[in-house]
Amino acid sequence: MKILLLSCSTGGGHDAAATALQEYLESKGAECILIDSIELTSKSLSKRIDKAYTSIVNNRPSLFKKIYSFSDWYGKLKIKSPVYGINALFSRNLADYIAKNEFDVAIATHLFPAETLTRIKKKNPDIHFLVVSTDYVSTPLWEETNPDYFFIASEQLKENYTSKGIAEDKLLPYGIPIHSKYDHKMSVKSARQKLNIAQNKKAILIMSGSMGFGNLETTIANILNTYQNQAEIITICGHNEKLQKSLKQKFNDPNLKVYGFRSDINLFMDACDLIITKPGGLTSTETAIKNIPTIFTKPIPGCENYNANFFAKNNMALIANTNEEIMISIDLLLNNKKIINKMTKSQNKIINKNATKDICNFILKNYKNPK
């Protein structure tokens, strides 16, 4: 069986979901190729899109919020967006690539390739493709795409998708796929030994996403001042080298560890008492599967607000919008066992820990030599 996985470099979650699917599918004997569909037309264009997205998110979040809201109007007006028109331009190269390699099915973990595949499907109705959503909301413009099925994050979101005109029989609420390394939980003691984290202190993990979104200095200063030698802060800045350098220069405290991008976030989660993070779809799912007490702050305006609200509504995380709220939430999650137990119970109930396996098994069963 031959499978094409299509992602986009705007944020790490889409790639992480595609990689998780690729790993499991290949373990079952499928041949998989994972690419950025835009790169088939222009690698430099793909890099420019990634750079522009990161710049807007980090430097002009209010502009990103306006773009997100504006995109939502196209679905209400029932007309194709300029985003669809742009992605349609990549359809010839992608169609040729699919035909040449004789893929059984394509899987898109990002809107852009899903729109390109939709354009191809207009000319070639026999093409099979699937969409894997990586957020806890139907993000704008999904209604412009026409996959065989949408794998969505939760049964609770069905109405959100159908309200935009997406047929309910296309919705498969299997969850968000994550890497198999999050399936296994190491003991706190062992994880701390591996990462050189103090055994006799509270460990607070602060993550800012693969792009390092958000101003962390005030949060870090407040925690250090409040807990002094009773807590250790581990900050992961992702690919934001400027942020990493700034934090190291500003703070000279043995209770603060600052890192850039790490591929072993799963170990840090096993080692910590709580996590403060922006509510990306993949990170949110990973923390829930690891049963980490979670505080959401500094969301990228748009889908991450919906992610945070979904988790808060289902008692799987706390939302803290101010410095005062962050400190109150930290105190609760370090000391209130009743809240922690309720959060863990909700995480286990709402989040499908077998999402990757369930999605892949559906694909393997239904798309081997599809008709």
Residue frames relative to the residue before (quaternion, step in Angstrom):
aa qw qx qy qz dx dy dz
M 1.0000 0.0000 0.0000 0.0000 0.00 0.00 0.00
K 0.1579 -0.8079 0.5655 0.0501 3.58 -0.87 0.97
I 0.0560 -0.8301 0.5522 -0.0534 3.56 -0.62 1.21
L 0.2122 -0.7566 0.6077 0.1148 3.55 -1.00 0.92
L 0.1301 -0.7754 0.6160 0.0494 3.57 -0.80 1.08
L 0.0982 -0.8183 0.5663 -0.0070 3.54 -0.76 1.11
S 0.0140 0.7939 -0.6060 0.0488 3.55 -0.78 1.06
C 0.2722 -0.7177 0.6029 0.2177 3.54 -1.28 -0.39
S 0.5108 -0.7110 0.4076 0.2597 3.56 -1.00 0.81
T 0.4721 0.6641 -0.4576 0.3559 3.63 1.20 0.27
G 0.8081 0.0019 -0.0489 0.5870 3.58 0.04 1.29
G 0.5267 -0.6926 0.4119 0.2706 3.55 -1.11 0.66
G 0.5595 0.6668 -0.3757 0.3180 3.59 1.16 -0.56
H 0.6517 0.5284 -0.3208 0.4395 3.58 0.95 -0.87
D 0.6637 0.4878 -0.2935 0.4852 3.56 0.98 -0.87
A 0.6453 0.5338 -0.3228 0.4408 3.59 0.98 -0.86
A 0.6477 0.5071 -0.3180 0.4714 3.60 0.99 -0.81
A 0.6614 0.5037 -0.3042 0.4650 3.58 0.93 -0.89
T 0.6507 0.5155 -0.3116 0.4623 3.58 1.00 -0.82
A 0.6283 0.5337 -0.3323 0.4582 3.58 1.02 -0.78
L 0.6553 0.5000 -0.3024 0.4787 3.57 0.98 -0.85
Q 0.6432 0.5344 -0.3177 0.4470 3.56 0.95 -0.91
E 0.6516 0.5303 -0.3200 0.4380 3.57 0.89 -0.92
Y 0.7062 0.4513 -0.2791 0.4686 3.59 0.83 -0.95
L 0.6547 0.5207 -0.3222 0.4432 3.60 0.88 -0.88
E 0.6683 0.4894 -0.3015 0.4722 3.59 0.97 -0.82
S 0.6176 0.5406 -0.3517 0.4502 3.59 1.10 -0.61
K 0.6971 0.4308 -0.2533 0.5140 3.57 1.27 -0.43
G 0.6668 -0.5605 0.2787 0.4045 3.56 1.26 0.38
A 0.5011 0.6441 -0.4436 0.3704 3.60 1.21 0.04
E 0.3581 -0.6900 0.5808 0.2415 3.55 -1.21 0.57
C 0.0307 -0.8309 0.5541 -0.0411 3.57 -0.57 1.17
I 0.0763 -0.7458 0.6589 0.0620 3.52 -1.21 0.69
L 0.1382 -0.7903 0.5955 0.0410 3.57 -0.84 1.07
I 0.1107 0.8016 -0.5766 0.1124 3.57 -0.65 1.11
D 0.4270 -0.5878 0.6029 0.3296 3.49 -1.44 0.14
S 0.4108 -0.7610 0.4379 0.2457 3.59 -0.39 1.21
I 0.6129 0.5576 -0.3574 0.4309 3.60 1.08 -0.64
E 0.6054 0.5856 -0.3492 0.4106 3.59 1.11 -0.68
L 0.5569 0.5984 -0.3985 0.4159 3.60 1.15 -0.43
T 0.7039 0.4102 -0.2437 0.5262 3.55 1.19 -0.62
S 0.7975 -0.1524 0.1468 0.5650 3.58 0.88 -0.95
K 0.3372 -0.7462 0.5405 0.1932 3.58 -0.57 1.13
S 0.6457 0.5242 -0.3289 0.4474 3.57 1.00 -0.77
L 0.6290 0.5254 -0.3355 0.4645 3.59 1.05 -0.72
S 0.6247 0.5378 -0.3323 0.4584 3.57 1.00 -0.82
K 0.6690 0.4944 -0.2981 0.4681 3.58 0.95 -0.85
R 0.6442 0.5194 -0.3243 0.4584 3.58 1.03 -0.76
I 0.6326 0.5219 -0.3302 0.4673 3.58 1.02 -0.79
D 0.6458 0.5190 -0.3104 0.4661 3.57 0.95 -0.90
K 0.6724 0.5041 -0.2906 0.4575 3.57 0.90 -0.95
A 0.6626 0.5038 -0.3044 0.4632 3.58 0.96 -0.88
Y 0.6415 0.5254 -0.3190 0.4591 3.58 0.97 -0.87
T 0.6758 0.4985 -0.2923 0.4575 3.57 0.84 -0.98
S 0.6506 0.5267 -0.3095 0.4512 3.56 0.98 -0.87
I 0.6708 0.4919 -0.3007 0.4665 3.60 0.91 -0.90
V 0.6655 0.5155 -0.3015 0.4478 3.56 0.89 -0.96
N 0.7332 0.4370 -0.2361 0.4645 3.58 0.87 -0.95
N 0.8098 0.3298 -0.1334 0.4666 3.55 0.89 -0.96
R 0.8051 0.1403 -0.0629 0.5728 3.59 1.12 -0.59
P 0.0377 -0.8502 0.5250 0.0068 3.60 0.62 1.10
S 0.6051 0.5597 -0.3644 0.4333 3.60 1.09 -0.61
L 0.6235 0.5254 -0.3292 0.4763 3.58 1.11 -0.68
F 0.6322 0.5226 -0.3321 0.4657 3.58 1.00 -0.82
K 0.6267 0.5418 -0.3309 0.4519 3.59 1.01 -0.81
K 0.6583 0.5031 -0.3068 0.4684 3.59 0.98 -0.84
I 0.6381 0.5176 -0.3253 0.4680 3.59 1.01 -0.81
Y 0.6372 0.5326 -0.3143 0.4599 3.56 0.99 -0.90
S 0.6898 0.4769 -0.2762 0.4695 3.59 0.85 -0.98
F 0.6433 0.5273 -0.3169 0.4557 3.56 1.00 -0.83
S 0.6349 0.5405 -0.3260 0.4456 3.58 1.00 -0.82
D 0.6197 0.5742 -0.3367 0.4158 3.56 1.07 -0.75
W 0.6119 0.5843 -0.3472 0.4045 3.59 1.13 -0.58
Y 0.5935 0.5940 -0.3809 0.3871 3.60 1.04 -0.62
G 0.6319 0.5273 -0.3325 0.4604 3.57 1.05 -0.75
K 0.6621 0.5049 -0.3009 0.4650 3.58 1.04 -0.81
L 0.6994 0.4570 -0.2620 0.4832 3.59 1.10 -0.68
K 0.3440 -0.7753 0.4643 0.2550 3.58 1.33 -0.18
I 0.5638 0.5418 -0.4281 0.4531 3.56 0.97 0.88
K 0.5644 -0.6085 0.4385 0.3449 3.54 -1.18 0.59
S 0.4188 -0.7223 0.5022 0.2251 3.55 -1.01 0.86
P 0.6336 -0.4991 0.4097 0.4262 3.60 -1.26 0.21
V 0.5712 0.5881 -0.3811 0.4274 3.60 1.15 -0.57
Y 0.6394 0.5096 -0.3190 0.4794 3.57 1.00 -0.83
G 0.6555 0.5299 -0.3109 0.4391 3.57 0.93 -0.90
I 0.6585 0.4993 -0.3071 0.4720 3.56 0.99 -0.83
N 0.6977 0.4706 -0.2815 0.4609 3.58 0.85 -0.94
A 0.5715 0.5851 -0.3746 0.4367 3.58 1.19 -0.49
L 0.5878 0.5994 -0.3614 0.4057 3.59 1.16 -0.59
F 0.6845 0.4804 -0.2820 0.4703 3.58 1.19 -0.50
S 0.4528 0.7497 -0.4145 0.2473 3.57 1.28 -0.14
R 0.6319 0.5521 -0.3601 0.4078 3.62 0.93 -0.77
N 0.6862 0.4817 -0.2899 0.4616 3.59 0.84 -0.97
L 0.6696 0.4882 -0.3045 0.4698 3.57 0.98 -0.84
A 0.6336 0.5278 -0.3335 0.4569 3.61 0.98 -0.79
D 0.6492 0.5100 -0.3117 0.4703 3.57 0.98 -0.84
Y 0.6515 0.5248 -0.3086 0.4527 3.57 1.00 -0.87
I 0.6557 0.5069 -0.3047 0.4694 3.58 0.99 -0.85
A 0.6724 0.4990 -0.2953 0.4601 3.57 0.92 -0.92
K 0.6592 0.5265 -0.3046 0.4421 3.56 0.94 -0.91
N 0.7662 0.3754 -0.1872 0.4868 3.59 0.96 -0.88
E 0.3266 -0.8001 0.4578 0.2088 3.58 1.34 -0.02
F 0.1124 0.8092 -0.5606 0.1354 3.56 0.72 1.11
D 0.4569 -0.6688 0.5150 0.2807 3.56 -1.11 0.70
V 0.7941 -0.0716 0.0918 0.5966 3.56 1.02 -0.80
A 0.2410 -0.7354 0.6120 0.1630 3.56 -1.24 0.55
I 0.1659 -0.7742 0.6071 0.0680 3.55 -1.14 0.77
A 0.1259 -0.8024 0.5814 0.0476 3.58 -0.71 1.07
T 0.1550 -0.7872 0.5914 0.0809 3.57 -0.85 0.99
H 0.7137 0.3310 -0.2271 0.5740 3.58 1.30 0.31
L 0.6277 -0.5697 0.3896 0.3601 3.55 -1.16 0.65
F 0.6489 0.5721 -0.3442 0.3648 3.60 0.80 -0.98
P 0.7217 0.3994 -0.2814 0.4904 3.66 0.67 -0.91
A 0.5880 0.5680 -0.3743 0.4377 3.61 1.14 -0.57
E 0.6538 0.4928 -0.3136 0.4811 3.60 1.04 -0.71
T 0.6286 0.5212 -0.3337 0.4710 3.58 1.03 -0.74
L 0.6604 0.4992 -0.2979 0.4753 3.58 0.96 -0.86
T 0.6104 0.5474 -0.3455 0.4565 3.60 1.07 -0.68
R 0.6354 0.5170 -0.3165 0.4783 3.56 1.02 -0.81
I 0.6486 0.5108 -0.3153 0.4679 3.59 0.96 -0.84
K 0.6605 0.5300 -0.3021 0.4376 3.56 0.99 -0.90
K 0.5667 0.5870 -0.3879 0.4287 3.60 1.15 -0.49
K 0.7319 0.3931 -0.2209 0.5109 3.56 1.04 -0.78
N 0.7832 0.1781 -0.0805 0.5902 3.55 1.16 -0.62
P 0.1947 -0.8385 0.4993 0.0983 3.61 0.20 1.27
D 0.6142 0.5832 -0.3491 0.4010 3.60 1.19 -0.37
I 0.5185 0.6408 -0.4291 0.3694 3.60 1.22 -0.22
H 0.2275 -0.7697 0.5845 0.1188 3.58 -1.04 0.83
F 0.1837 0.7707 -0.6035 0.0895 3.55 -0.93 0.90
L 0.2573 -0.7562 0.5939 0.0964 3.52 -1.28 0.65
V 0.2623 -0.7379 0.5981 0.1700 3.55 -1.22 0.53
V 0.1196 -0.7554 0.6401 0.0723 3.56 -1.04 0.84
S 0.2497 -0.7833 0.5549 0.1271 3.57 -0.46 1.22
T 0.2067 -0.8010 0.5534 0.0975 3.58 -0.98 0.83
D 0.6790 0.4148 -0.3084 0.5214 3.59 1.20 0.53
Y 0.4984 -0.6569 0.4898 0.2830 3.55 -1.30 0.40
V 0.6580 0.3705 -0.3197 0.5724 3.51 0.94 1.10
S 0.4454 -0.6164 0.5551 0.3370 3.54 -1.26 0.38
T 0.2606 -0.8012 0.5196 0.1420 3.56 -0.16 1.27
P 0.6703 -0.5224 0.3304 0.4108 3.62 -1.12 0.55
L 0.8346 0.2624 -0.2374 0.4222 3.52 -1.23 0.82
W 0.4089 0.6768 -0.5109 0.3372 3.64 1.18 0.08
E 0.6236 0.5700 -0.3414 0.4119 3.58 1.08 -0.70
E 0.5945 0.5599 -0.3654 0.4466 3.61 1.25 -0.22
T 0.6626 0.5115 -0.3043 0.4547 3.57 1.19 -0.39
N 0.2142 -0.7949 0.5622 0.0790 3.54 -1.22 0.58
P 0.0985 0.8115 -0.5680 0.0956 3.61 0.51 1.12
D 0.6362 -0.4700 0.4152 0.4494 3.56 -1.29 0.04
Y 0.7934 -0.0515 0.0827 0.6008 3.56 0.98 -0.97
F 0.2755 -0.6882 0.6386 0.2063 3.50 -1.39 0.43
F 0.2053 -0.7151 0.6509 0.1507 3.57 -0.91 0.91
I 0.0514 -0.8301 0.5550 -0.0172 3.57 -0.48 1.20
A 0.6811 -0.5781 0.3029 0.3319 3.53 -1.25 0.60
S 0.8269 -0.0083 0.0618 0.5589 3.60 1.03 -0.68
E 0.6045 -0.5426 0.4572 0.3621 3.53 -1.28 0.55
Q 0.6159 0.5847 -0.3369 0.4067 3.57 1.08 -0.74
L 0.6839 0.5174 -0.2763 0.4338 3.59 1.18 -0.52
K 0.4019 0.7473 -0.4674 0.2481 3.60 1.21 -0.14
E 0.6716 0.5025 -0.3038 0.4518 3.57 0.86 -0.93
N 0.6020 0.5648 -0.3459 0.4460 3.56 1.08 -0.72
Y 0.6902 0.4583 -0.2699 0.4907 3.60 1.00 -0.82
T 0.6909 0.4817 -0.2997 0.4481 3.60 0.82 -0.90
S 0.5920 0.5768 -0.3656 0.4280 3.59 1.14 -0.57
K 0.6866 0.4463 -0.2724 0.5052 3.58 1.25 -0.37
G 0.6466 -0.5662 0.3060 0.4094 3.55 1.28 0.26
I 0.4941 0.6373 -0.4414 0.3934 3.59 1.25 0.20
A 0.4799 -0.7047 0.4461 0.2720 3.57 -0.74 1.08
E 0.5172 -0.6735 0.4345 0.3003 3.57 -0.87 0.96
D 0.6617 0.5221 -0.3271 0.4272 3.61 1.01 -0.69
K 0.6104 0.5211 -0.3598 0.4759 3.57 1.31 0.03
L 0.6336 0.5712 -0.3140 0.4167 3.59 1.25 -0.29
L 0.0450 -0.7843 0.6184 -0.0208 3.55 -0.75 1.14
P 0.1889 -0.8342 0.5104 0.0892 3.62 -0.18 1.27
Y 0.1227 0.8456 -0.5032 0.1294 3.56 0.61 1.19
G 0.5764 -0.5790 0.3916 0.4232 3.59 1.19 -0.37
I 0.5584 -0.5893 0.4717 0.3442 3.55 -1.37 -0.04
P 0.3895 -0.7426 0.4897 0.2387 3.62 -0.74 0.99
I 0.0229 -0.7845 0.6197 0.0077 3.55 -1.02 0.86
H 0.6687 -0.5262 0.3600 0.3826 3.55 -1.27 0.44
S 0.6047 -0.6120 0.3871 0.3316 3.55 -1.09 0.77
K 0.5694 0.6130 -0.3962 0.3783 3.62 1.12 -0.47
Y 0.6308 0.5216 -0.3415 0.4619 3.60 1.23 -0.34
D 0.5219 0.6439 -0.4057 0.3852 3.59 1.28 -0.10
H 0.7437 0.3882 -0.1910 0.5096 3.55 1.14 -0.67
K 0.1748 -0.7923 0.5792 0.0788 3.57 -0.91 0.92
M 0.2658 -0.7532 0.5869 0.1330 3.55 -0.75 1.11
S 0.5740 -0.5756 0.4351 0.3870 3.59 -1.09 0.52
V 0.6227 -0.5539 0.3978 0.3837 3.55 -1.16 0.64
K 0.6550 0.5303 -0.3147 0.4368 3.57 0.91 -0.92
S 0.6912 0.4789 -0.2852 0.4600 3.58 0.85 -0.94
A 0.6531 0.5141 -0.3168 0.4571 3.57 0.96 -0.85
R 0.6695 0.4930 -0.3044 0.4648 3.58 0.98 -0.79
Q 0.6059 0.5410 -0.3529 0.4645 3.56 1.09 -0.64
K 0.6615 0.5196 -0.2999 0.4500 3.56 0.94 -0.89
L 0.7779 0.3607 -0.1599 0.4890 3.55 0.98 -0.91
N 0.4136 -0.7326 0.4469 0.3042 3.57 1.32 0.04
I 0.3720 0.6932 -0.5102 0.3476 3.54 0.90 1.06
A 0.5702 -0.6361 0.4015 0.3302 3.57 -0.92 0.95
Q 0.4158 -0.7227 0.5050 0.2232 3.57 -0.99 0.91
N 0.7487 0.4366 -0.2063 0.4542 3.58 1.11 -0.70
K 0.6631 0.4523 -0.3119 0.5084 3.59 1.24 0.38
K 0.5464 -0.5503 0.4964 0.3902 3.53 -1.30 0.25
A 0.2016 -0.7780 0.5850 0.1093 3.58 -1.00 0.82
I 0.0919 -0.7974 0.5964 -0.0009 3.56 -0.65 1.20
L 0.1831 -0.7926 0.5772 0.0711 3.55 -0.61 1.19
I 0.0765 -0.7814 0.6189 0.0216 3.57 -0.81 1.04
M 0.0227 -0.8043 0.5932 -0.0278 3.56 -0.67 1.12
S 0.1872 -0.7992 0.5639 0.0906 3.55 -1.04 0.79
G 0.6432 -0.5427 0.3323 0.4260 3.59 1.16 0.44
S 0.6946 -0.4932 0.3218 0.4132 3.56 -1.25 0.30
M 0.7180 0.4201 -0.2488 0.4961 3.59 1.19 -0.50
G 0.4433 -0.7182 0.4482 0.2945 3.59 1.22 -0.08
F 0.2180 0.8081 -0.5188 0.1742 3.60 0.93 0.88
G 0.7379 0.4481 -0.3038 0.4031 3.55 -1.05 0.70
N 0.3828 -0.6949 0.5625 0.2329 3.58 -1.21 0.62
L 0.1487 -0.8526 0.5000 0.0316 3.55 -0.38 1.26
E 0.4726 0.7369 -0.4208 0.2380 3.57 1.21 -0.41
T 0.6769 0.4918 -0.3085 0.4525 3.59 0.86 -0.91
T 0.6352 0.5358 -0.3251 0.4513 3.57 0.97 -0.86
I 0.6716 0.4987 -0.2952 0.4616 3.57 0.87 -0.96
A 0.6564 0.5165 -0.3117 0.4530 3.58 0.90 -0.93
N 0.6597 0.5155 -0.3095 0.4508 3.60 0.93 -0.86
I 0.6638 0.4996 -0.3065 0.4646 3.58 0.95 -0.86
L 0.6586 0.5094 -0.3114 0.4581 3.58 0.91 -0.91
N 0.6824 0.4881 -0.2889 0.4611 3.58 0.96 -0.85
T 0.6907 0.4929 -0.2773 0.4507 3.57 1.01 -0.82
Y 0.8079 0.2961 -0.1281 0.4932 3.56 0.80 -1.03
Q 0.2020 -0.8273 0.5032 0.1469 3.57 1.29 -0.28
N 0.8362 -0.1672 0.1179 0.5089 3.63 -0.62 -1.03
Q 0.5341 0.6443 -0.3991 0.3745 3.59 1.26 0.21
A 0.7849 0.2192 -0.1161 0.5679 3.58 1.25 -0.26
E 0.2268 -0.7398 0.6190 0.1344 3.52 -1.24 0.61
I 0.2317 -0.7738 0.5788 0.1121 3.56 -0.91 0.96
I 0.0873 -0.7601 0.6423 0.0460 3.56 -0.96 0.92
T 0.0764 -0.8221 0.5642 -0.0056 3.58 -0.53 1.18
I 0.1398 -0.7742 0.6150 0.0538 3.56 -0.83 1.07
C 0.1956 -0.8344 0.5109 0.0675 3.58 -0.48 1.22
G 0.4399 -0.7001 0.4666 0.3141 3.60 1.20 0.01
H 0.7789 -0.3101 0.2474 0.4858 3.56 -1.03 -0.82
N 0.4990 0.6612 -0.4242 0.3660 3.58 1.26 0.09
E 0.1701 -0.8295 0.5281 0.0637 3.56 0.15 1.33
K 0.6015 0.5650 -0.3554 0.4388 3.58 1.10 -0.66
L 0.6608 0.4970 -0.2984 0.4767 3.57 0.96 -0.87
Q 0.6391 0.5345 -0.3214 0.4500 3.55 0.93 -0.90
K 0.6761 0.4909 -0.2879 0.4680 3.58 0.88 -0.94
S 0.6497 0.5353 -0.3120 0.4405 3.57 0.98 -0.91
L 0.6733 0.4959 -0.3007 0.4585 3.60 0.91 -0.90
K 0.6558 0.5114 -0.3151 0.4573 3.58 0.97 -0.80
Q 0.6676 0.4974 -0.2998 0.4658 3.56 1.06 -0.73
K 0.7011 0.4947 -0.2753 0.4336 3.57 0.96 -0.87
F 0.7962 0.2672 -0.1212 0.5291 3.57 0.95 -0.90
N 0.0398 -0.7635 0.6445 0.0063 3.51 -0.91 1.00
D 0.3490 0.7351 -0.4782 0.3304 3.52 0.50 1.28
P 0.4445 -0.7159 0.4680 0.2661 3.61 -0.73 1.00
N 0.6428 0.5275 -0.3244 0.4509 3.58 1.24 -0.30
L 0.6734 0.4251 -0.3042 0.5229 3.58 1.27 0.23
K 0.0611 -0.7624 0.6440 0.0181 3.54 -0.93 1.01
V 0.1139 -0.8053 0.5814 0.0232 3.57 -0.79 1.05
Y 0.0256 -0.8011 0.5973 -0.0305 3.57 -0.83 1.06
G 0.4306 -0.6385 0.5621 0.3016 3.51 -1.33 0.33
F 0.8076 -0.1848 0.1582 0.5372 3.56 -1.03 -0.77
R 0.0336 -0.7847 0.6190 -0.0080 3.56 -0.99 0.92
S 0.3305 -0.7423 0.5505 0.1917 3.57 -1.06 0.80
D 0.6858 0.4666 -0.2759 0.4856 3.61 1.28 -0.11
I 0.1063 0.8257 -0.5412 0.1187 3.57 1.00 0.87
N 0.5757 0.6066 -0.3722 0.4025 3.57 1.10 -0.66
L 0.6526 0.5017 -0.3147 0.4726 3.61 1.03 -0.72
F 0.6306 0.5232 -0.3320 0.4674 3.58 1.01 -0.77
M 0.6372 0.5204 -0.3259 0.4657 3.57 1.04 -0.75
D 0.6476 0.5139 -0.3163 0.4653 3.57 1.01 -0.78
A 0.7044 0.4921 -0.2574 0.4421 3.56 1.09 -0.73
C 0.7058 0.5185 -0.2704 0.3998 3.59 1.09 -0.60
D 0.4814 -0.6456 0.5160 0.2919 3.54 -1.36 0.34
L 0.7802 -0.0783 0.0359 0.6196 3.56 1.18 -0.53
I 0.2611 -0.7593 0.5770 0.1496 3.53 -1.29 0.37
I 0.1593 -0.7317 0.6549 0.1016 3.53 -1.15 0.80
T 0.1626 0.8130 -0.5311 0.1746 3.56 -0.55 1.13
K 0.4857 -0.5773 0.5349 0.3805 3.53 -1.25 0.21
P 0.4924 -0.7303 0.4038 0.2472 3.60 -0.99 0.81
G 0.0335 0.7813 -0.6170 0.0884 3.55 0.42 1.22
G 0.6280 -0.5852 0.3583 0.3671 3.57 -1.07 0.67
L 0.6950 0.4625 -0.2792 0.4744 3.58 0.91 -0.90
T 0.6619 0.5043 -0.3128 0.4580 3.58 0.87 -0.93
S 0.6271 0.5390 -0.3320 0.4539 3.59 0.97 -0.85
T 0.6764 0.4934 -0.2848 0.4668 3.56 0.93 -0.94
E 0.6516 0.5276 -0.3114 0.4474 3.57 0.95 -0.86
T 0.6625 0.4951 -0.3178 0.4636 3.59 0.92 -0.86
A 0.6538 0.5142 -0.3163 0.4562 3.59 1.01 -0.78
I 0.6602 0.4968 -0.3117 0.4693 3.57 0.96 -0.82
K 0.6842 0.4510 -0.2691 0.5059 3.57 1.13 -0.65
N 0.3507 -0.7641 0.4673 0.2735 3.60 1.34 -0.15
I 0.3032 0.7482 -0.5226 0.2742 3.54 0.92 0.98
P 0.4553 -0.6408 0.5349 0.3097 3.64 -0.89 0.84
T 0.0995 -0.8633 0.4930 -0.0423 3.56 -0.53 1.23
I 0.1100 -0.7461 0.6538 0.0609 3.51 -1.17 0.84
F 0.2014 -0.7765 0.5873 0.1075 3.57 -0.81 1.02
T 0.1313 0.7649 -0.6222 0.1031 3.53 -0.98 0.92
K 0.8345 0.2204 -0.1673 0.4765 3.58 -1.27 0.41
P 0.1217 0.8041 -0.5746 0.0915 3.65 0.61 0.97
I 0.4820 -0.5682 0.5560 0.3683 3.54 -1.26 0.41
P 0.4924 -0.6858 0.4277 0.3230 3.64 -0.61 1.03
G 0.6523 0.4761 -0.3734 0.4564 3.56 -0.87 0.95
C 0.8649 -0.0058 0.0136 0.5017 3.54 -0.83 -1.02
E 0.6473 0.5322 -0.3438 0.4237 3.62 0.99 -0.67
N 0.5681 0.5555 -0.3869 0.4680 3.59 1.17 -0.42
Y 0.6561 0.5022 -0.2967 0.4788 3.56 1.02 -0.85
N 0.6118 0.5438 -0.3471 0.4577 3.59 1.03 -0.77
A 0.6724 0.5027 -0.2907 0.4590 3.56 0.87 -1.01
N 0.6766 0.4964 -0.2975 0.4554 3.57 0.90 -0.91
F 0.6187 0.5383 -0.3421 0.4587 3.59 1.03 -0.74
F 0.6900 0.4712 -0.2831 0.4709 3.58 0.87 -0.91
A 0.6592 0.5006 -0.3180 0.4623 3.59 0.94 -0.83
K 0.6378 0.5371 -0.3230 0.4476 3.60 0.96 -0.86
N 0.7455 0.3796 -0.1965 0.5114 3.56 1.07 -0.79
N 0.4939 -0.7073 0.3937 0.3174 3.59 1.30 0.42
M 0.4520 0.6929 -0.4475 0.3396 3.59 1.08 0.70
A 0.7901 0.0554 -0.0291 0.6098 3.59 1.28 -0.16
L 0.3705 -0.6756 0.5809 0.2625 3.54 -1.37 0.24
I 0.2679 -0.7302 0.6012 0.1834 3.56 -1.20 0.59
A 0.0368 -0.7894 0.6128 -0.0049 3.57 -0.90 0.96
N 0.1506 -0.8401 0.5194 0.0429 3.57 -0.44 1.23
T 0.7540 0.2766 -0.1766 0.5690 3.60 1.24 -0.27
N 0.6671 -0.4892 0.3727 0.4205 3.55 -1.28 0.27
E 0.6348 0.5283 -0.3278 0.4588 3.58 1.02 -0.80
E 0.6654 0.5061 -0.2985 0.4604 3.59 0.94 -0.89
I 0.6070 0.5515 -0.3511 0.4517 3.57 1.06 -0.71
M 0.6958 0.4745 -0.2840 0.4583 3.58 0.84 -0.95
I 0.6264 0.5190 -0.3364 0.4744 3.59 1.04 -0.71
S 0.6653 0.5086 -0.2964 0.4591 3.57 0.96 -0.88
I 0.6190 0.5348 -0.3389 0.4648 3.59 1.02 -0.77
D 0.6560 0.5164 -0.3111 0.4540 3.56 0.91 -0.92
L 0.6482 0.5226 -0.3137 0.4563 3.58 0.97 -0.85
L 0.7532 0.4194 -0.2255 0.4538 3.58 0.79 -1.01
L 0.6381 0.4817 -0.3458 0.4911 3.58 1.24 -0.14
N 0.8245 0.2982 -0.1011 0.4702 3.58 1.07 -0.65
N 0.7087 0.4482 -0.2657 0.4757 3.61 1.13 -0.49
K 0.2569 -0.8138 0.5048 0.1300 3.58 -0.08 1.31
K 0.5933 0.5806 -0.3672 0.4196 3.59 1.10 -0.62
I 0.6708 0.4793 -0.2878 0.4872 3.58 0.95 -0.88
I 0.6427 0.5261 -0.3237 0.4532 3.58 0.96 -0.85
N 0.6742 0.4935 -0.2965 0.4625 3.59 0.88 -0.91
K 0.6338 0.5238 -0.3249 0.4674 3.59 1.03 -0.77
M 0.6449 0.5232 -0.3093 0.4634 3.56 1.01 -0.85
T 0.6626 0.5075 -0.3006 0.4616 3.57 0.91 -0.93
K 0.6465 0.5248 -0.3120 0.4575 3.58 0.95 -0.90
S 0.6714 0.4943 -0.2915 0.4689 3.58 0.95 -0.87
Q 0.6207 0.5426 -0.3365 0.4551 3.58 1.00 -0.81
N 0.6808 0.4908 -0.2831 0.4642 3.57 0.93 -0.91
K 0.6776 0.5068 -0.2854 0.4500 3.57 1.07 -0.74
I 0.7674 0.4180 -0.1990 0.4436 3.59 0.83 -1.00
I 0.7567 0.4004 -0.2065 0.4737 3.59 0.92 -0.92
N 0.3456 -0.7310 0.5551 0.1950 3.57 -0.87 1.00
K 0.2819 -0.7918 0.5216 0.1470 3.58 -0.39 1.23
N 0.7034 0.4358 -0.2553 0.5001 3.59 1.25 -0.32
A 0.2328 0.8245 -0.4954 0.1436 3.59 1.20 0.41
T 0.6555 0.5191 -0.3240 0.4425 3.59 0.85 -0.92
K 0.6724 0.4951 -0.2803 0.4734 3.55 0.89 -1.00
D 0.6819 0.5029 -0.2971 0.4403 3.60 0.85 -0.93
I 0.6497 0.5085 -0.3123 0.4710 3.59 0.97 -0.85
C 0.6963 0.4838 -0.2782 0.4513 3.55 0.83 -1.01
N 0.6496 0.5117 -0.3257 0.4584 3.59 0.96 -0.78
F 0.6037 0.5355 -0.3506 0.4752 3.59 1.09 -0.65
I 0.6665 0.5034 -0.2966 0.4630 3.58 0.92 -0.93
L 0.6748 0.5024 -0.2957 0.4525 3.57 0.87 -0.95
K 0.6796 0.4960 -0.2856 0.4588 3.57 1.05 -0.77
N 0.8077 0.3547 -0.1462 0.4477 3.58 0.89 -0.95
Y 0.7734 0.3648 -0.1862 0.4838 3.61 1.17 -0.36
K 0.4227 0.6433 -0.5146 0.3777 3.56 1.11 0.51
N 0.8162 -0.1073 -0.0112 0.5676 3.55 -0.46 1.30
P 0.0481 0.8397 -0.5388 0.0479 3.61 0.72 1.04
K 0.3895 -0.7143 0.5336 0.2312 3.55 -1.17 0.62
